[in-house]
Amino acid sequence: ADGPGSEFLASAKKKRPKIAPAKKIETDGASDQCNVTYEIRNEDHTLANALRHVIAKNPKVEFCGYSIPHPSEEVVSFRIQTSRETTAREVMAQGLNDLMAMCDEVESRFKQALNEPGMPGITLS
């Protein structure tokens, strides 16, 4: 469908982020799964900072941060350190799900606002 933002959405679908555990930098036996650095490819500060914000709100997270090792590469190093109550993988999955739910809600409200009276000629499918 051709409409406002269709070019942006098409280009966004072509470059899907790839998330994978990086080589473990620090391990201390039992907390191995609680301290993980992920590499997120094809992304930048836009996703990383939003995801960091969502994950940092989790009370089981002791540390959450990211860095972009070099500006010419589309790679984000994303570090999660959790209490022993959960794993970094579970926290990452929950954070991604929460962020997607937030984006869905914003999109829903945006579409609703565009279709309200007083917004002539603008529709989003």
N, C-alpha and C positions, 0 to 999 in steps of 0.2 A: 504494500500500500504506500502510495506517495502522499506524504503529508508533512506537517512540521516535524522536523527532527528525524525524518526517515533516513537521510544520508548518514547521520551520526549513528543511529541504531544499526545500520547495515555495516558500517566500519567497525563498530564495537563487537559485533558477532564474529567478525573474522579473526580477531586477536583475543582468544580466550586465555585467561591467566592459567598458568600451570603451577600448582603448589606441590612441593615435595620436600621431605626432610633433607636438610643439608647434611654434610658430614658432621657428626657430633663433635662439638668443640670441647665441651666439658661433660664428663660423666663421673658420677660418684656412686656406682653400684645401684642401690635400691631406688634412688631418685632419677635413674636414667630416663624413664619415660615422663618424668615431670619437668625435665629441662631439655627443650628441643629448639633448635634453630631451623626454621623453614626457609627455603628459597621460593620466592614467588616470581615467576618469570612473566614477561609481557605486561607488567604493571609498574606503577610509580606511587608517588605520595597520595594520590587521590584515593585509591583503595587502601593503601597501607595505613594511613592516618585514621580513616574511618573505622577500619577493622581493629586497630590498636585501641581506639576509644571504646568500642563495644566490648572487647575482651577485657580491658582493664577494669570494667565495672563488675566483673565476676569476682565474688568474695574469695573464691578458691585460688585466684591468681596472685602470686607474689610479685611477679615482674612481667611486663609486656612492653616490648619496644621494637623498633625497626631501624634499619639504616639502608641507604642505597650506596653500595661500595664505590661505584663509579658512575658519574652522570651519563656517560655514553652507552652504558649497558642498561637494558630494561630488566633489572634484577633487584628484588628487594630481599634483604636478609631480615627475617621476622623471628624474634626470640620470644618464647613463652616459658615461664617458670611457674610451676604450680605447687600447691601444698600436696601432701601425699594422699589427699582425699580423691584426687582425680588425676588424669593424665593430660599432657599438653595436647595430645591428639583430640581428646574429647572436648577440650576447651576451644581448640581451633574450629572443630566441626560446629559446635554450638555458636561460636562467634560468627561464623559465616552464615549459618541459618538465621540468626538474629538480624544480621545486617541485610540479608535478602528480604526478610519480612519488613524491615523498616523501609527499604526501597520500594517494595510493593505497595506499602501504605502511602508513601509520598506520591507514587505514580497514580494510585487510585484517586487520591484527593485532587491531584492536578487535573486529571481527566474530568472529574466531577466539576471542578471550577471552570474549566474551559467550556463545558456544555451548559453552564448556567445562562439564563437570559442576561443580555447586556454584553455578550461576547460574540457579536455577529461574525459569521464567516469563518470561525475557527472551530474545527472538530478534530478529535484525535480518536483513532480507532484502536 
